[in-house]
Amino acid sequence: MMFLRSKTPKLKYLIPLFALLALLALAACGGEPEAVVVVELPPTWTPTPYMEPTPEPPTATPLPPAATNTPLPALPTNTPIPAEPTEEPTPEAPPTATPAPVAKLTVTGSQANLRKGPGTAYDRVGVVRQGDEFVILGKNAKGDWWQIQVNGQPAWLYQDLVQVQNPDIVVVAANIPAPPALPTKP
């Protein structure tokens, strides 16, 4: 213990300093982790853009009640001065012709057979699907079959499988094929 009583004042302060540093080092190496303090900052202020106030419309000043039945003087009117034309007037566009109505049909069944003629006795030439649209070329005399054109060939659809627009303008087809001969029984 002799060196504790050293005559140099520096050594007297170094020993407690080293002891304190050693304790701090031991505390930092082990033990429970310290709690983390989270500091929430206050919300920031966002300036609102300045908008000019909307002026209120002027209010009419009520007239005092008339003491006599004298008419009010007529106010001068502003008569517009006709402007002198600076350019040639533009010619009116010619009226456009209204397109003639077209008879169309839309397939409403999930699918529909196309036939060579107006009836189920005729051969089937194809199938169309729901939502397909066609321009109508003609109808049969009874009006229950519609003639259309598919891939350049005429075909017929039954009325219950389609929805028709403008059916009144459809005429009876001129080229209805003759019904097929029924097979004879042996």
Secondary structure, DSSP 8 states (H G I E B T S, - for coil): -GGGG-S-HHHHHHHHHHHHHHHHHHHHHSS-----------------------------------SS------------------S----------------EEEE-SSEEEEESSSSTTS-EEEEEETT-EEE--EE-TTS-EEEEEETTEEEEEEGGGEEEESGGG--B-S------------
